[in-house]
Amino acid sequence: MKRILIADDHRLFADGLRFLFQFSELYEVVEVVTLGAEVLPTLEQQSIDLLLLDVSLPDLPGPAVARLVREFRPDLPILAISMETEAATVQTMLRAGVNGYCPKTAHHADLMKALDAVCGGEIYLDPSLQHVLLYSPTALPPDQSQVPDYRLTPREQEVAHLLVQGLSNTAIATRTFTSPRTVETHRKNIYAKLGVHNAVELTTRLLQRA
C-alpha cells in the first residue's frame, strides 16, 4: 500500500481525501501538513511513497516546495493538486519537478488514474489541462542544434493535442474532418520533429518544452 503525504492548507479538502482513501486497498493517507516548511521534516520522520502538493501554501509557493523535495527525495512521486488551471501555473509546477497535475475539481476516477500514473513513473496531466501542451513559438529551446525541429504547424498542434488524449487515427480524423491517412501523416511528422516514438514520449516531450 502506498503511503501518502498531503500538503494542503484546505483542511476540508484534505480531510475529504483522507476519508476517500480509507476505502482504497492501494493508497493510504498517513499525514496531512498545512505548511510547506513541514513537508521535509515529515519526509524525514516517516516513510512516504507519494506527495500530494497544493500549488499555494501559506508560507511557501508550491514550486519552491517541489524543488526542495526533489533535492531531498529525487525519486519521490509528486502530484500537484490545485484549483488553479492556468497554463502558466501548470507549466511552472512541472518545471519545478512534479510528476503530474490534477485539478481539485477532478472526478475520483481521474484522481486515482493520476496516482497510478505518477507512482508508475509516468507524467500525468489531467485531460482538462491538455491545452498546456500546446506549443508556443516563444518556447523554442535555446540550442536548436541539439534538438529536433520543434516548430509544429497549427494542424500538427491540434493532432498532437488529440494524440496525447489517447485517441485513434480514426477518432482524430472524425474530430478534425480529415482522413485517417492524413492523420497518420501528421502523426509521423510530429514524431519526427519531436524525436519521439509513441504517445507517452510525446506527452513527456511536450511537457518538457512547454
MOQUIVEN-V224166 format. One record per backbone hydrogen bond with DSSP energy under -0.5 kcal/mol. NH is the residue of the N-H (numbers start at 1). CO is the residue of the C=O. Records with the same first field share a line. If there is no record, write none. Layout:
NH: CO, CO
This chain:
2: 26
4: 2, 28
5: 50
6: 31
7: 5, 52
8: 6, 33
11: 9
14: 10
15: 11
16: 12
17: 13
18: 14
19: 15
20: 16
21: 17
22: 18, 19
23: 20
24: 21
28: 2
30: 4, 28
31: 4
33: 6
38: 35
39: 36
40: 36
41: 37
42: 38
43: 39
44: 40
45: 41
46: 42
48: 46
49: 3
50: 3
51: 77
52: 5, 50
53: 51, 79
54: 7, 52
55: 81
57: 55, 60
58: 34
62: 55
64: 61
65: 61
66: 62
67: 63
68: 64
69: 65
70: 66
71: 67
72: 68
73: 69
76: 73
77: 49
79: 51
80: 78, 100
81: 53
82: 102
90: 86
91: 87
92: 88
93: 89
94: 90
95: 91
96: 92
97: 93, 94
98: 93
99: 78
100: 78
101: 124
102: 80
104: 82
106: 103
111: 107
112: 108
113: 109
114: 110
115: 111
116: 112
117: 113
118: 114
119: 115
120: 116
121: 118
122: 117
124: 99, 122
126: 101
129: 126
130: 127
132: 129
133: 130
134: 131
139: 136
140: 137
144: 142
146: 143
147: 144
150: 148
152: 150
157: 153
158: 154
159: 155
160: 156
161: 157
162: 158
163: 159
164: 160
165: 162
166: 163
167: 162
172: 168
173: 169
174: 170
175: 171
176: 172
177: 173
178: 173
183: 179
184: 180
185: 181
186: 182
187: 183
188: 184
189: 185
190: 186
191: 187
192: 188
193: 189
194: 190
195: 191
196: 191
202: 198
203: 199
204: 200
205: 201
206: 202
207: 203
208: 204
209: 205
210: 206
